[in-house]
Amino acid sequence: MVSKLEKIVVLETGDKAPPLDIVDQDGKIANIADFKGKWLILYFYPKDDTPGCTIEAVDFTSQVDTFKKLNAEILGVSADTKESHCKFIDKHRLSIRLLSDTKKEVAKRYGIIKNQIRFGKEIEVIARSTFIIDPEGIIRKLWTNVKPKNHVEEVKDALQELKNAPLPD
């Protein structure tokens, strides 16, 4: 059996954000260029309506107005379908856009796929991660292996700090 080797992506602050090109819960395609002139909070999570993912989505929803005042939009990304996202949004009254990366292509571009053993089988899962992307599409801050509790406050504080700091040339 021949295994396919894939290039492992490692993104860092200062890198250009990879493209999205995936649909949200309403079937609208989202891309980084759509947010030119705004800050983007792009967070990846493993699965709709699971405990940690719900905490994160509800917390981001509770801070939508604050992020808007900071000229920032919030996008959540998981491998769930847009139909699953609609149920998740309705159940928890979420007011953020959720993108469907069903083939995990975007997660691979962002280098946040990890392998886990579940029920004796190795599977690829999206690692809970967050990226702050500036108005020009550059990654300014990133977190991997995020713990959901208090993470939104951490992101908000980091964004505020970044907005007060001069951007490098």
N, C-alpha and C positions, 0 to 999 in steps of 0.2 A: 504494500500500500504506500503510495507516494503522498506525502502531506504537502499542502500548499503553504508556502511561507509568505507572510504578509509583512510589509514594512510597518514597523511600529512608529506611530506618530508621537512626538513629544513636543507639546506646545509650551511656550514660555511667555512671560510678559514682554510686550514689545513686538510679538509676532502678529501678522495679519490674521484676522479671524477667518477660518475656512467658510466656504459657502454653506447655506442650509438647503434650499430648494426642496422643502417638504411641506406637507399640508397641515393646517391647523384643524381644530374641531369643526370648523365651518366649511372645510374644503378649500380654503384660500391658501395659496402658496406663500411662504415666508422666505425672505432672504436677507442677508446682512445689509445689502444696499437699500432695502426698504427703510432702514433706520438711520441713514446718513443724516448727520446733524443732531442726533439724539444719542444718549447713552443707552446701552442695551445690557440688561441682566439676563443672561442665558444660563438657565439651570437645567441640568440633566438629572433624572431620577429613574429608579428601576421600574416601578409599576403603579398604575392608578389604584387608588382606594386601598392602599396598604398603610399601616400605621405611620411610618416615618415620612412617606410620600404625602400623606394627607396633612400631617403637621406642617410640612414645608409649603404646600400649596395654600393652605388656609392662612398661614402666616404671611406669605407673599400677598395674598388677596387683601389681608387686613392693612397692608402698607402701600397699596396701589397709589393712593392719592399722594402720599409722601414721595414716592418714587417719581410720580408725574411732576411734582413741584421741583424735583431735581433734574427734570428733562430726561427721564429714563423710562424705558419700556421694559416689561418683564415677559419673557417667554420660557415656558417649561417644555422639556423634551423627554419623551420616553418612547419605548418600542410599541406602546399600545396603539390601537386603531383610533381613528377619529370618533367612531361610535362609542368606544370605551371612554374617551375623553369627554364626550357629551354627557354620559351618565355620571361621571366623576364630578364634572362641573355642576350639574343639576343637583346631585346629592349633597354637595358641600357648599353650594352657592358661591362658586369661585368666579372671580372677575378677571382672570388672567387668560392669555392665549396659551393653549397647549398644542404642541406640534407632534405629529406621528412619524417617528423614525422606525417604521416597522421592519426594515431590513438592516437597521443599525449602521447605515452608511455614514450618517452625520456623526454619530458617536465615535465611529472609527476615525473619521477626519479629525476629531478633537482628541483622539488618543485616550478615550475613557472606557474602553471595553475591558472587562476582566473576565476570567474564566472561574466558574464555581462548580463544585460538585453538588448536584441535587439528585436525590434518589439513585445514587450510584452512577450518574451520568454527568459528564462534563458539558456545561453549557456556557454560552457567552451572555453576560449581563452588562447592563449599563451601570457604571460606577457613579454614585451620587457626586456630582461635581457642579461648580458654578464658575462662570466667567463674567467679568465686567469688561465690556467692549466699548471703546470710546466712540465719539461721533464720526471719526474717520475710519472705523472698522478695525482698530488695533486693540489687542488684548492688553488691558492695563492691570488686571488682577485675576487670579484664579485660585480656586480651592479644589482639591480632590479628596475623595473619601470623607465627604461632609457628614457631620452629625446634625440632624435636622433641628434639634432644640436650640433656639437662640441664633440660628444661622442667619436668618433674615436681618436681624439687628446688626450682625457682623458685616453683612453685605452693605447695608444702608450706611453704616459708619465709614466703611472703606470708600464707598462712592462719594460721600461728602468730603472725605479727605482728598481723594483724587481731584475732585472739582475745585478744591481750594488750592491745589498745587499746580504750578505751571506745567504744561505738557512739554515733553522733550521734542526737539526738532526732528 
